[in-house]
Amino acid sequence: MNSKTFSTIVIGVGTMGSAACMQLALRGERVLGIDRFTVPHARGSHHGGSRIIRDCYFELPDYVPLLLRTRAGWDAMERNAIACGADPMLSLVQRPGVLYVGAPGSEVVARSQSSGAGFGVVCEPLDAREVRARFPQFHIPDDWTALFEPGSGFVRPERAIEAALQVARAHGAEIHQGERVIEWSETATGVRVRTDRATYEAQSLIITAGAWTPDIARTLGMALTPLRVPVVWLAPLDAAMCASPRMPVWYIDRVNASNQNDAINMYNLPTSRNANAAPGIYGIPTAPDQGEPAGVKIALHGAGTVCHPDAPRESVTAQEIAEIQSIMAEFIPTAAGAAVDSAICLYTNTVDQHFVVDQMPGCARVWIACGFSGHGFKFMPVLGEALADLATDGATPLPIEFLARR
Ligand SMILES: Cc1cc2nc3c(=O)[nH]c(=O)nc-3n(C[C@H](O)[C@H](O)[C@H](O)COP(=O)(O)OP(=O)(O)OC[C@H]3O[C@@H](n4cnc5c(N)ncnc54)[C@H](O)[C@@H]3O)c2cc1C
C-alpha cells in the first residue's frame, strides 16, 4: 500500500460523510474523507444551528427502527467526542419534546401516532383544549388534533459534524477540506478518485455529496432535485414562552381533510409550491446554548424552489418572511416578532421524498447515500454505521432495504 492508498474514500464529509468517516475510523479502517469546502459550512444542507429529531415518523414507519437505534448513536458520538477532547459542556442533543398539531383529519398527526405506537415510542394524543392548557403559546382551533412526543427534540448539526470529524481524526482518519473531487472510477482491485489536488486509491468508495450528488454520481439513474429552502429566526414577544423546554419543538400540519392527499403528495412536488397544499410549518425553540442567530427558528416543509447548488442564491425575500410571520401570528403569536435573521438551506429531493442508501449501479465497491429530502439529519449516526458496514462488508444488518435505489 502506498501512502495514498486507503481502505475507504468518502466524497463529501458533511452530515452523512462525517458520520461514515467516524464509524470507519473507529473500526480501525484507513479512511480518507474529502470535502470541497471547510466543514461545517453554509453552502449545503447542514447549517442553521438546529435539526429536529423525532422517533414517530409520519413519512413511513420503516424509518422508526433506524431512529430508535440512532438514540444510542447520538450518546456514543457525544461520549467519543468528549474522549477526543470536545467540550463536555456543549451537548449535541436536547429533548424538550416534539408537538405535532394538525387540522381535523391530519394525516401527519395520525401517521405520527401510528408509526410510533407500532414500535413502542412514548407519545400522548392531545385535543385542542389540552394543547392550549399545556402549551398556551399555541392558538389551536377547537376541532384540531395533536400528539406530543416527550422524548424527542433537536440536535446541533454543526456541532455534531465537528464531533464526528474530531473522533474520525483522533482514530486515524485523514480529512481533506477545500479539495474538490472531480471524478472517480472503479479499477480492477478497488477505486480511484481524482481531485483538484491529487489522485487517491482505495478498496471502496462512499459518495455522500448532498446537493451536489447529481454532478458526481451521474450514473445513479434517479432524479435528484436540489431545492432552495428559506429559514427565518423570529424574535420572541415573550422570551420565556419561546424557550426550551417550555416551548417544545413543533410541527403544524395546516392541511384540511378535504385536501389531505395533497398534504402527502406535497412530497412529490420537486419544482415549486403546490397551490392546493399548505406546506407544513415547523419550529425550534430558543435555548441557552443557541448562540447566533437568536430567536425561534421557523421554516416551511413542502415548499422550495429548484436550484443548482453552485448557482448564486437569492436571499430570503421580504415576502417569504412575511408569509411565515403571518402564519405564526395565527398559531403562535408569542413567537411572531421581527425577523432577526434568515438563511437559505438546500434540500435534495427524490421523487418520493425517501432517501437512497445503496450500491452505485454496476459498481461492486461504490456506495451512495443521498436524496435526504429535507429530513435526513436525524439519521446521521445510524446511517454512518450502515455506510461503514457496506463499505467494509458489502452488506449491513441494519434494516435499510427500503432505501434501495428505485
Ligand atoms: C432548512 C432545512 C431544514 C432541515 N431540517 C431538518 C430537520 O429538522 N431534521 C432532519 O432530520 N433533517 C433536516 N434537514 C435535512 C438534513 O439537514 C439533510 O437531509 C442532511 O443534512 C443531508 O446530509 P448530506 O450529507 O446529504 O449533505 P451535506 O451535509 O450538505 O454534505 C454534503 C457534502 O458533500 C460535499 N461535496 C459535494 N460535492 C463534492 C465534491 N465534488 N468533492 C468534495 N466534496 C463534495 C459538500 O461540500 C458537503 O459538505 C433540513 C434541511 C434543511 C435545508
The ligand as a Tripos MOL2 file, in Angstrom:
@<TRIPOS>MOLECULE
LIG
   53    58     1     0     0
SMALL
NO_CHARGES

@<TRIPOS>ATOM
      1 C1        -33.7870   24.2050    6.0440 C.3       1 LIG1
      2 C2        -33.5180   22.7640    6.3580 C.ar      1 LIG1
      3 C3        -34.0420   22.2150    7.4990 C.ar      1 LIG1
      4 C4        -33.8490   20.8770    7.8030 C.ar      1 LIG1
      5 N1        -34.3800   20.3770    8.9490 N.ar      1 LIG1
      6 C5        -34.1740   19.0800    9.2680 C.ar      1 LIG1
      7 C6        -34.6550   18.5860   10.4970 C.ar      1 LIG1
      8 O1        -35.2320   19.3220   11.2890 O.2       1 LIG1
      9 N2        -34.4160   17.2850   10.7940 N.ar      1 LIG1
     10 C7        -33.7510   16.4580    9.9420 C.ar      1 LIG1
     11 O2        -33.5990   15.2790   10.2590 O.2       1 LIG1
     12 N3        -33.2640   16.9150    8.7750 N.ar      1 LIG1
     13 C8        -33.4560   18.2040    8.4250 C.ar      1 LIG1
     14 N4        -32.9550   18.7030    7.2660 N.ar      1 LIG1
     15 C9        -32.2880   17.7980    6.3280 C.3       1 LIG1
     16 C10       -30.8520   17.4710    6.6690 C.3       1 LIG1
     17 O3        -30.1680   18.5920    7.1620 O.3       1 LIG1
     18 C11       -30.2050   16.8980    5.4240 C.3       1 LIG1
     19 O4        -31.0110   15.8030    4.9810 O.3       1 LIG1
     20 C12       -28.8000   16.4140    5.6550 C.3       1 LIG1
     21 O5        -28.0090   17.4340    6.2230 O.3       1 LIG1
     22 C13       -28.1890   15.9630    4.3100 C.3       1 LIG1
     23 O6        -26.8930   15.4740    4.5430 O.3       1 LIG1
     24 P1        -25.8780   15.2090    3.3460 P.3       1 LIG1
     25 O7        -24.7140   14.5190    3.9500 O.co2     1 LIG1
     26 O8        -26.6010   14.5530    2.2190 O.co2     1 LIG1
     27 O9        -25.4810   16.6630    2.7970 O.3       1 LIG1
     28 P2        -24.4260   17.7360    3.3780 P.3       1 LIG1
     29 O10       -24.4210   17.7590    4.8540 O.co2     1 LIG1
     30 O11       -24.6990   19.0210    2.6640 O.co2     1 LIG1
     31 O12       -22.9980   17.1660    2.9040 O.3       1 LIG1
     32 C14       -22.6120   17.0310    1.5660 C.3       1 LIG1
     33 C15       -21.1490   17.4180    1.4760 C.3       1 LIG1
     34 O13       -20.6080   16.9990    0.2230 O.3       1 LIG1
     35 C16       -19.6170   17.9340   -0.1510 C.3       1 LIG1
     36 N5        -19.3400   17.7670   -1.5800 N.ar      1 LIG1
     37 C17       -20.2370   17.8420   -2.5870 C.ar      1 LIG1
     38 N6        -19.6280   17.6210   -3.7760 N.ar      1 LIG1
     39 C18       -18.3200   17.3970   -3.5180 C.ar      1 LIG1
     40 C19       -17.1900   17.1260   -4.3380 C.ar      1 LIG1
     41 N7        -17.2800   17.0350   -5.6850 N.pl3     1 LIG1
     42 N8        -15.9960   16.9670   -3.7460 N.ar      1 LIG1
     43 C20       -15.8690   17.0470   -2.3880 C.ar      1 LIG1
     44 N9        -16.9210   17.3260   -1.5760 N.ar      1 LIG1
     45 C21       -18.1310   17.4830   -2.1230 C.ar      1 LIG1
     46 C22       -20.2660   19.2650    0.2360 C.3       1 LIG1
     47 O14       -19.3240   20.3070    0.3310 O.3       1 LIG1
     48 C23       -20.9260   18.9250    1.5490 C.3       1 LIG1
     49 O15       -20.1100   19.2480    2.6700 O.3       1 LIG1
     50 C24       -33.1010   20.0580    6.9360 C.ar      1 LIG1
     51 C25       -32.5170   20.6110    5.7970 C.ar      1 LIG1
     52 C26       -32.7070   21.9560    5.5100 C.ar      1 LIG1
     53 C27       -32.0830   22.5400    4.2830 C.3       1 LIG1
@<TRIPOS>BOND
     1     1     2 1
     2     2     3 ar
     3     2    52 ar
     4     3     4 ar
     5     4     5 ar
     6     4    50 ar
     7     5     6 ar
     8     6     7 ar
     9     6    13 1
    10     7     8 2
    11     7     9 ar
    12     9    10 ar
    13    10    11 2
    14    10    12 ar
    15    12    13 ar
    16    13    14 ar
    17    14    15 1
    18    14    50 ar
    19    15    16 1
    20    16    17 1
    21    16    18 1
    22    18    19 1
    23    18    20 1
    24    20    21 1
    25    20    22 1
    26    22    23 1
    27    23    24 1
    28    24    25 2
    29    24    26 1
    30    24    27 1
    31    27    28 1
    32    28    29 2
    33    28    30 1
    34    28    31 1
    35    31    32 1
    36    32    33 1
    37    33    34 1
    38    33    48 1
    39    34    35 1
    40    35    36 1
    41    35    46 1
    42    36    37 ar
    43    36    45 ar
    44    37    38 ar
    45    38    39 ar
    46    39    40 ar
    47    39    45 ar
    48    40    41 1
    49    40    42 ar
    50    42    43 ar
    51    43    44 ar
    52    44    45 ar
    53    46    47 1
    54    46    48 1
    55    48    49 1
    56    50    51 ar
    57    51    52 ar
    58    52    53 1
@<TRIPOS>SUBSTRUCTURE
     1 LIG1         1 GROUP 0 **** ****
